[in-house]
Amino acid sequence: MITYDVCIVGGGVVGCAIARELLRRPWDRPLRIVVFEQHDRVGAETSSRNSGVLHSGIHEHPCSLKGQLAREGSAMAVSYAVAKGIPLLRTGMVIAISWEDVRRGLWREFSMLRRLWVNAWRTNIRLSFVTPSGLHAWEPNLHACCGIIIPSVAVIDSLAFVQSLQTDSEATGAEFAFKNRVIGIDEDATDYIVTTDRQRVRAACVINAAGLHADDVAAFALDNKKYTISPLRGEYYELVTPVKQGLIRRLVYPALPPHATGKGIHFSPRPNGQLFIGPNEVPVEDKTDYLSHKTPPGLFVDALQKFLPTLDERDLRWAYSGIRPRLVASDGQKSDFIVSVDREAPPLINLIGIESPGLSASLALARYVAELPCIQKRFSQSGAWPPSRHA
Ligand SMILES: Cc1cc2nc3c(=O)[nH]c(=O)nc-3n(C[C@H](O)[C@H](O)[C@H](O)COP(=O)(O)OP(=O)(O)OC[C@H]3O[C@@H](n4cnc5c(N)ncnc54)[C@H](O)[C@@H]3O)c2cc1C
């Protein structure tokens, strides 16, 4: 049986970022790392089925892991994309209130902008409030009464990002085992025995970055179902009418009332020039149900026509969907990211509920995992690692 120092379950953006981060650190000896991925390539699930936005963290509670890691991770991802030549669209984000919202009585949407402004103030996110004329200068075809603009937000080619992290990890020694679905994790005195549908390996540490399936993978190791992921699909339509494709060039999000769970259906431009609209929120039973009962385009038009009155169902073509690995907290609210050291020695780290802004957070999340005391203790003799702040 082959022995590894670290076995990472999942070749999404998080698993690849962790492999890269662990291998670029000067441990006492070079680490031997395997990444098990059930598909035949990296980023085949949620990591390539998203909006690609490198979020500022403004939508998250300032003290949450989601907020903190999105802020740090997005800055790291922008530098990384520039260094590696990964397609990046520096669009900025506008969160807008439409004239229609105003007619309907907008106090709830205004309270959202106020909450976001407080979040930004507490976390040093640069933004500006804009009036109709300011919005017109920023995005000439947008019909809106006012909003906030966060200039730092960018959109990355998410698949190219994951592939680049894989390339970096492999160049420094990581082994990727594709078409290997992990089906069992057993503990012995010092290690784990990880069983896939093709092989068994021994590993001194297991990091579960299995996205939508992280609750099931955690249950293999813990022998009970400690976590439950509720899959929530988000669908996208592409705006295909040539004369309308160029009407909106930046990220435009709606201001939503405080009880809203997501960030809302938005205009989602991509580095290659495509413009999508989405995502909505559809609870699904099956974690692979990307296609059944597609939501008709009318719902998407209803959500965004207030910002672009000429938008019509005939402009839209169903494009793709992604599924959020949502974890519902005990109080029924949206949960924070969970990075749980479920065993100290040998280390078992479960990453659960890594939904949006997980793409943005990935590089900072990887650093957070590498700096966990159980990892330091296991792979660094001194056990005292000065927390680094390299990008
Ligand atoms: C609609 C939508 C829009 C989003 N938009 C954004 C956005 O704009 N910005 C942002 O920051 N985030 C966004 N996100 C969130 C972001 O995409 C995720 O947080 C991120 O991709 C999670 O990465 P991951 O590596 O944890 O999971 P995944 O990409 O799901 O990777 C997990 C991997 O584990 C593998 N796996 C699972 N079980 C096993 C097993 N038993 N054995 C072997 N392999 C296994 C899977 O095949 C998969 O490849 C969005 C998500 C959705 C659904």
Ligand as a Chemical Component Dictionary entry (heavy atoms), coordinates in Angstrom:
data_LIG
# 
_chem_comp.id                   LIG 
_chem_comp.type                 NON-POLYMER 
_chem_comp.pdbx_formal_charge   0 
_chem_comp.three_letter_code    LIG 
# 
loop_
_chem_comp_atom.comp_id 
_chem_comp_atom.atom_id 
_chem_comp_atom.alt_atom_id 
_chem_comp_atom.type_symbol 
_chem_comp_atom.charge 
_chem_comp_atom.model_Cartn_x 
_chem_comp_atom.model_Cartn_y 
_chem_comp_atom.model_Cartn_z 
_chem_comp_atom.pdbx_ordinal 
LIG C1  C1  C 0 -24.478 28.853 -8.909 1  
LIG C2  C2  C 0 -23.210 29.134 -8.143 2  
LIG C3  C3  C 0 -22.592 30.366 -8.277 3  
LIG C4  C4  C 0 -21.427 30.645 -7.547 4  
LIG N1  N1  N 0 -20.787 31.826 -7.753 5  
LIG C5  C5  C 0 -19.658 32.091 -7.074 6  
LIG C6  C6  C 0 -18.959 33.296 -7.299 7  
LIG O1  O1  O 0 -19.310 34.087 -8.161 8  
LIG N2  N2  N 0 -17.865 33.546 -6.545 9  
LIG C7  C7  C 0 -17.437 32.692 -5.580 10 
LIG O2  O2  O 0 -16.484 33.009 -4.891 11 
LIG N3  N3  N 0 -18.056 31.512 -5.391 12 
LIG C8  C8  C 0 -19.135 31.184 -6.119 13 
LIG N4  N4  N 0 -19.761 29.998 -5.952 14 
LIG C9  C9  C 0 -19.217 29.058 -4.972 15 
LIG C10 C10 C 0 -17.982 28.343 -5.495 16 
LIG O3  O3  O 0 -18.193 27.869 -6.799 17 
LIG C11 C11 C 0 -17.681 27.184 -4.533 18 
LIG O4  O4  O 0 -17.596 27.694 -3.214 19 
LIG C12 C12 C 0 -16.371 26.497 -4.847 20 
LIG O5  O5  O 0 -16.307 26.123 -6.203 21 
LIG C13 C13 C 0 -16.232 25.261 -3.972 22 
LIG O6  O6  O 0 -15.099 24.553 -4.373 23 
LIG P1  P1  P 0 -14.800 23.129 -3.769 24 
LIG O7  O7  O 0 -13.473 22.731 -4.250 25 
LIG O8  O8  O 0 -15.054 23.155 -2.295 26 
LIG O9  O9  O 0 -15.958 22.189 -4.334 27 
LIG P2  P2  P 0 -16.106 21.445 -5.754 28 
LIG O10 O10 O 0 -15.757 22.294 -6.878 29 
LIG O11 O11 O 0 -17.470 20.848 -5.725 30 
LIG O12 O12 O 0 -15.027 20.311 -5.668 31 
LIG C14 C14 C 0 -15.212 19.148 -4.896 32 
LIG C15 C15 C 0 -14.662 18.001 -5.696 33 
LIG O13 O13 O 0 -14.728 16.834 -4.890 34 
LIG C16 C16 C 0 -14.991 15.734 -5.737 35 
LIG N5  N5  N 0 -15.542 14.659 -4.912 36 
LIG C17 C17 C 0 -16.690 14.662 -4.195 37 
LIG N6  N6  N 0 -16.852 13.494 -3.533 38 
LIG C18 C18 C 0 -15.773 12.752 -3.836 39 
LIG C19 C19 C 0 -15.360 11.437 -3.459 40 
LIG N7  N7  N 0 -16.083 10.670 -2.635 41 
LIG N8  N8  N 0 -14.196 10.952 -3.965 42 
LIG C20 C20 C 0 -13.432 11.723 -4.815 43 
LIG N9  N9  N 0 -13.780 12.965 -5.212 44 
LIG C21 C21 C 0 -14.929 13.474 -4.717 45 
LIG C22 C22 C 0 -15.992 16.290 -6.733 46 
LIG O14 O14 O 0 -16.029 15.534 -7.909 47 
LIG C23 C23 C 0 -15.485 17.695 -6.941 48 
LIG O15 O15 O 0 -14.650 17.799 -8.079 49 
LIG C24 C24 C 0 -20.905 29.672 -6.669 50 
LIG C25 C25 C 0 -21.523 28.424 -6.573 51 
LIG C26 C26 C 0 -22.662 28.154 -7.305 52 
LIG C27 C27 C 0 -23.313 26.811 -7.202 53 
# 
loop_
_chem_comp_bond.comp_id 
_chem_comp_bond.atom_id_1 
_chem_comp_bond.atom_id_2 
_chem_comp_bond.value_order 
_chem_comp_bond.pdbx_ordinal 
LIG C1  C2  SING 1  
LIG C2  C3  SING 2  
LIG C2  C26 DOUB 3  
LIG C3  C4  DOUB 4  
LIG C4  N1  SING 5  
LIG C4  C24 SING 6  
LIG N1  C5  DOUB 7  
LIG C5  C6  SING 8  
LIG C5  C8  SING 9  
LIG C6  O1  DOUB 10 
LIG C6  N2  SING 11 
LIG N2  C7  SING 12 
LIG C7  O2  DOUB 13 
LIG C7  N3  SING 14 
LIG N3  C8  DOUB 15 
LIG C8  N4  SING 16 
LIG N4  C9  SING 17 
LIG N4  C24 SING 18 
LIG C9  C10 SING 19 
LIG C10 O3  SING 20 
LIG C10 C11 SING 21 
LIG C11 O4  SING 22 
LIG C11 C12 SING 23 
LIG C12 O5  SING 24 
LIG C12 C13 SING 25 
LIG C13 O6  SING 26 
LIG O6  P1  SING 27 
LIG P1  O7  DOUB 28 
LIG P1  O8  SING 29 
LIG P1  O9  SING 30 
LIG O9  P2  SING 31 
LIG P2  O10 DOUB 32 
LIG P2  O11 SING 33 
LIG P2  O12 SING 34 
LIG O12 C14 SING 35 
LIG C14 C15 SING 36 
LIG C15 O13 SING 37 
LIG C15 C23 SING 38 
LIG O13 C16 SING 39 
LIG C16 N5  SING 40 
LIG C16 C22 SING 41 
LIG N5  C17 SING 42 
LIG N5  C21 SING 43 
LIG C17 N6  DOUB 44 
LIG N6  C18 SING 45 
LIG C18 C19 SING 46 
LIG C18 C21 DOUB 47 
LIG C19 N7  SING 48 
LIG C19 N8  DOUB 49 
LIG N8  C20 SING 50 
LIG C20 N9  DOUB 51 
LIG N9  C21 SING 52 
LIG C22 O14 SING 53 
LIG C22 C23 SING 54 
LIG C23 O15 SING 55 
LIG C24 C25 DOUB 56 
LIG C25 C26 SING 57 
LIG C26 C27 SING 58 
# 
